[in-house]
Amino acid sequence: MLSGRRLDLLDPTPLDVEIEDIALGLSRVARWNGQTVGDWSFSVAQHSLLVEEVVSRLRPQAPNKWLLAALLHDASEYVVGDLISPFKAAVGFDYKAFENRLMEAIHIRFGLPPQLSKEAQRVIKRADHVAAYLEATQLAGFGDKEARKFFGQPGSHVQDLRLAPLKPDQARARFLKRFRALTPS
C-alpha cells in the first residue's frame, strides 16, 4: 500500500489496514465499471458516502457505529476493486470468504464488531440498494422502471439527493473528512 503497509491478502490483520489507503483506493475505483455520465467516474468512495447518507435518512437515530459501518461497507474494494455481484457468485464461496476476512480486519481496525448485527446489516443493505437506484437513474442511463426492477423503490426520503462524479482527490478528501467526523479521537 502507498502508506508503506504490507497487507497479507490471505490473512489480513487489522494492523495492516490504514484509512488513508482505503480512501485512496476507493476514490480511484469506478462504480458501474466507469460507465457513467460526467468527466469523472463515480467512485466507490462517493458511493460509500452516499450509502452512509441514506442510512442516516432511513434511521435518523442510527448509532454512530452503524454510520461508520455504512461508510466502510465496501472498504474491501480498496484491494479487490468493485466486482459486480454476478461475477462474485461465479467466482464462488472462496471469494466471499476472502472478502469477509478482509472486512473483519477492517471492522476490528476501526472499532466495529467483526460481524454487524442482522438489523444493521439489513439497513445498510437497503441503503446500498437505494444508492444503486440513484446511481443507476442519475448516472448510468437506467430508466426508473428498470432501476426499480433491480434495486427496488427508493422511497421519498432520498428524492432530493443529486449525484455528480467528483475528481478522485475530491472524493478521497470527502471520504476522509466524513470518516474523521464519525471517529472522533
C-alpha positions in Angstrom: 0.0 0.0 0.0 1.2 3.6 -0.5 1.2 4.0 3.3 4.0 1.5 3.4 1.8 -1.2 5.0 2.0 -4.7 3.6 -1.4 -6.4 3.5 -1.4 -10.2 3.5 -4.3 -10.8 1.2 -4.8 -14.4 2.5 -4.5 -13.5 6.2 -5.3 -9.7 6.6 -4.8 -8.3 10.1 -6.2 -5.0 11.5 -2.7 -3.7 12.0 -2.2 -3.7 8.2 -5.2 -1.5 7.5 -4.9 2.3 7.1 -7.8 4.6 6.4 -5.7 6.6 4.0 -5.1 3.5 1.9 -8.8 2.7 1.9 -9.8 6.3 0.9 -7.2 6.5 -1.8 -8.2 3.1 -3.3 -11.9 3.7 -3.1 -11.6 7.2 -4.7 -9.9 5.6 -7.7 -12.3 2.6 -8.1 -15.1 3.3 -10.5 -18.7 2.2 -9.9 -20.6 0.8 -12.9 -17.2 0.0 -14.5 -16.8 3.6 -15.3 -19.9 3.7 -17.5 -21.4 6.8 -16.0 -22.0 10.4 -17.2 -19.6 13.1 -16.3 -15.9 13.8 -16.8 -15.0 11.6 -13.9 -16.1 8.1 -12.8 -18.5 7.9 -9.8 -16.2 6.3 -7.3 -16.7 3.7 -4.6 -15.7 6.4 -2.2 -18.6 8.5 -3.3 -20.9 5.5 -3.3 -19.8 4.8 0.3 -20.6 8.4 1.3 -24.0 8.1 -0.3 -24.8 4.8 1.5 -23.9 6.4 4.8 -26.2 9.4 4.0 -29.0 7.1 3.1 -28.6 5.1 6.3 -28.8 8.4 8.3 -32.1 9.2 6.4 -33.6 5.7 6.8 -32.7 5.6 10.5 -32.2 9.2 11.9 -31.4 7.7 15.3 -28.9 5.1 14.0 -26.0 4.6 16.2 -22.7 6.2 15.1 -21.2 2.7 14.6 -23.9 1.9 12.0 -23.0 5.1 10.1 -19.3 4.2 10.2 -20.1 0.6 9.1 -22.2 2.1 6.2 -19.3 4.3 5.2 -16.9 1.3 5.3 -19.4 -1.2 3.8 -17.4 -1.6 0.6 -14.0 -0.9 2.1 -12.6 -4.2 0.9 -12.8 -2.9 -2.6 -9.7 -0.7 -2.0 -7.9 -4.0 -2.5 -10.1 -6.1 -4.8 -11.9 -3.5 -6.8 -15.7 -3.2 -7.4 -16.8 -6.6 -8.8 -20.4 -7.0 -9.8 -22.5 -9.5 -7.9 -22.9 -12.0 -10.7 -19.1 -12.2 -11.1 -18.7 -12.7 -7.3 -21.2 -15.5 -7.5 -19.4 -17.1 -10.4 -16.1 -17.0 -8.6 -17.7 -18.8 -5.7 -17.5 -19.1 -1.9 -13.7 -18.7 -1.7 -14.0 -15.1 -3.0 -16.7 -14.3 -0.4 -14.7 -15.9 2.4 -11.7 -13.8 1.3 -13.7 -10.6 1.2 -15.3 -11.4 4.7 -11.8 -11.9 6.3 -10.7 -8.6 4.9 -13.9 -6.8 6.1 -13.5 -8.3 9.6 -9.9 -6.9 9.8 -11.2 -3.5 8.6 -14.0 -3.6 11.2 -11.7 -4.5 14.0 -9.2 -1.9 13.0 -11.8 0.9 13.3 -13.6 -0.3 16.4 -16.5 -2.1 14.8 -17.6 -5.7 15.6 -16.2 -8.2 13.1 -19.9 -9.1 12.3 -22.6 -6.5 12.3 -26.0 -7.2 13.9 -28.6 -8.5 11.5 -30.6 -5.2 11.8 -27.5 -3.1 11.0 -26.8 -5.4 8.0 -30.4 -5.1 6.8 -30.4 -1.3 7.0 -27.0 -0.9 5.3 -28.1 -3.4 2.5 -31.3 -1.4 2.0 -29.3 1.8 1.8 -26.9 0.2 -0.7 -29.8 -0.7 -2.9 -31.2 2.8 -2.7 -27.8 4.2 -3.6 -27.6 1.9 -6.5 -31.0 3.0 -7.7 -30.0 6.7 -7.5 -26.7 6.0 -9.3 -28.4 3.9 -12.0 -31.0 6.5 -12.8 -28.9 9.7 -12.4 -25.6 8.4 -13.8 -25.8 5.1 -15.6 -28.6 5.6 -18.0 -31.3 3.4 -16.4 -34.9 4.4 -16.6 -37.0 4.5 -13.4 -38.9 1.2 -14.1 -35.7 -0.7 -14.9 -33.9 0.6 -11.8 -36.9 -0.3 -9.6 -36.8 -3.9 -11.0 -33.2 -4.4 -10.0 -32.9 -2.2 -6.8 -36.5 -1.7 -5.5 -38.4 1.5 -4.8 -36.0 4.1 -3.3 -38.6 6.0 -1.1 -39.3 9.6 -0.7 -36.6 10.2 1.8 -33.9 10.5 -0.9 -35.7 12.4 -3.7 -33.6 15.5 -3.1 -30.2 13.7 -3.5 -28.4 14.7 -6.7 -25.3 12.9 -7.7 -22.3 14.2 -9.6 -19.0 12.4 -10.1 -16.0 14.1 -8.4 -12.3 14.1 -9.2 -10.6 11.3 -7.2 -8.8 13.7 -4.9 -12.1 15.4 -4.0 -13.8 12.1 -3.3 -10.9 10.9 -1.2 -10.9 14.2 0.8 -14.7 13.9 1.4 -14.4 10.3 2.4 -11.7 11.0 4.9 -13.5 14.1 6.3 -16.6 12.0 7.0 -14.6 9.1 8.5 -12.9 11.5 10.9 -16.3 13.0 11.8 -17.6 9.5 12.6 -14.4 8.5 14.6 -13.5 11.4 16.9 -10.2 10.7 18.5 
